[in-house]
Amino acid sequence: MKKDFVVTPWEVKGDIDYDKLIKEFGTQAIDDKLLERIKKHTKEIHYMLRRNIFFSHRDMNWLLDEYEKKNKFFLYTGRSPSGNIHLGHLVPWIFTKWLQDKFDVELWFQFPDEEKFLFKDNLTLDDTQYYFKENAYDVIALGFNQKKTHFLVDTIHANLMYKEAIKVAKKITFSTTKAAFGFTNDMNIGAIFYTSMQTVPAFLPSVIAKKNIPCLIPMGFDQDPHFRVSRDVITKLGYYKPAALHCRFLPALSGPMKMSASEESTAIYTTDSPEVVENKIKKYAFSGGRETIKEHRKKGGNPDIDISYQWLTFLEEDDKKLQNIYHDYKSGALLTSELKQILINKINGFLKEHQKKREKAKKQLDKYMFKNR
């Protein structure tokens, strides 16, 4: 049967069936029992867990077993710098900050500034190193604990990472990468090696501490193939397999596929002005409303396909407010133009504060960089 969607580390397109992904990738759905275990330590459940935005995991029960034995884990996530940050990028990072705060743990944030240089013909290393700084300002603006957050940049920290990466690379065959990523014989050898570098932060803190420390990686589902390959390799090197939490993708403004940083009509960037945000949502956000106001008042809209409502499920923390919007739109009491305005106000309110913090972050970058002593 032909697949109607694609999910790889470099391409996400189509109407994604997340249940099918769980089966294909061999992960586990997050169930109520796991949520209760998490709540025992966090005292509350993050709205992204309540709403199944984070919906899948690997080895979370094992990780919590270790945590309860006082073997505290560290967090690892990242961003491959290749363009400006959009709201979709922020989703796993907002949740990661919550995890850092609730479990009081270290975060290792990787900026693999060589990845998109290797995979995209139109990007130079100067481009990716410029975007590293621009992207880092957005990460800092989210408020991660400066004393417990460490930025790793592959070309800057190569002296620390390369020694560990070649240990990983020696355990991965070309046939494995071809099967996992669909590589062909004309793929450059840097791209083939890259997964080895992405693997390193999952056990580097254990190397530095000279003891085995569990790792938890919150990520978009598209990044999981890297860790399917590397999890078994990491154990061969004597370290724990990293646990993982996977999130859904914030859909593109135009429809259900993942938002693209390279297509302005699909995305809202963190640097967009209030006028640009308003224009994009009014012009591009796919509507679940009826063709006329009269018909909409009579039959109601469809929030389940309306992008403005879908975005609010990712951005609006208040469950009651979200539920009221859902019922008002479905009943016809709330028009599409009014729903779009709610989203515009929500985003612009967030970006107003985020952009202030982002400006301050330009003076803080060095404090987040891991100092390899």
C-alpha positions, 0 to 999 in steps of 0.5 A: 500500500502506498504511503500518503506521508513521509517522515525522515530527519530531512523531509516531512510531508503529507497528512501524518498518521501518528498511530502508524508512525508508532507502529513503524518506528517501534515506539510506545504510546504515552498512556495514562499510567505513564502520565501518572508516574510523571505527575508523581514527580512534577505535581502537574501534567504539562498541557502538551502531555494532556493534549497528546502533543507529546504522544510517544516515547522510548524507555520512559518507564526505565528512565523514571525507575533510574530517577527513583533510584536517585540516578538523575537523568540529563536532557538532550535536544538541539537545533540544526541551524539553517534558517530562522526559528519558527513557532514549530521549532519552539514546541519541543523546547518549551516542553523541555524547559518544563522538564528541566524546571520540574526535574531540576536537571542539566540540559545539553543543547546541540547545534550541529552546524555542519548538518545542513551544510552537508545535506543542502547544496545552497548553504555554506558553513558561514551561513550555518554558523550565522544561523547558530547565533540567531537560533541560540538567541531564541533558545536563550529567550525561552528562559532555560536555567543558565547554570544547568544548560550547556550549548554544544556546537559541533564545529566549535566543540569538535575537539571534545566530540570527535573522539567519541563520534569516531567510536560511534562511527566504527560501530555503524555500517554503511548498509545500516545508514542506507536502510535507516535513511535511504542513502544512495551511493552518491551521498557525500561521506560527511552526510553518512558520518553525521549521525555519529556526531548527533549521537555524542551528546546522548552519552557525552555527559557520562564520559565527562562525569566518568559514570553512567548517567541516563539521558532523555531526548524530547524531540520531533518525531522526524529525528527518531531515526538517528537514535534508532540507529545509535541506541544499540551502538551506545550500549556497545560503548558501555552507556545507557540507551537514551530515552525519548519523548516524541511530539507532533508537528505544528502544522503548516498554516496552509494545511496538515503537513509540517511547517517549513522554515524555508516557506514563509507562507507556511510559518510564523517566525519568532522575528515576525512583526505584529503586522506580518503575523496578522497578514500571514494568518488572515491570508494563509491559515486554512479555515474550517469555516463555511462558505458564508456567514449565514451558513456558518452560523447555522451549521457551525465550523469544523475546528478539527481541520481549522488551522487557527484552532489547531495552532491554539491547541499548541499555544493556548495553555488554558484548557477551559478557554480552548474548550470554549473556543472549540464549542463556540466555533463548532456551534457557529457562535464564533466566526472564522475571522474571529477565531483567526483574531484570537490566534493573532492576539495569542501569537503577537502577545507571546512574540512581544515578550519573546522578542524582548528576551531575544534581544537581551539574549544577544549578550548572554550567549557566551554564558550558555556555551559549554566550556571545555576545560 
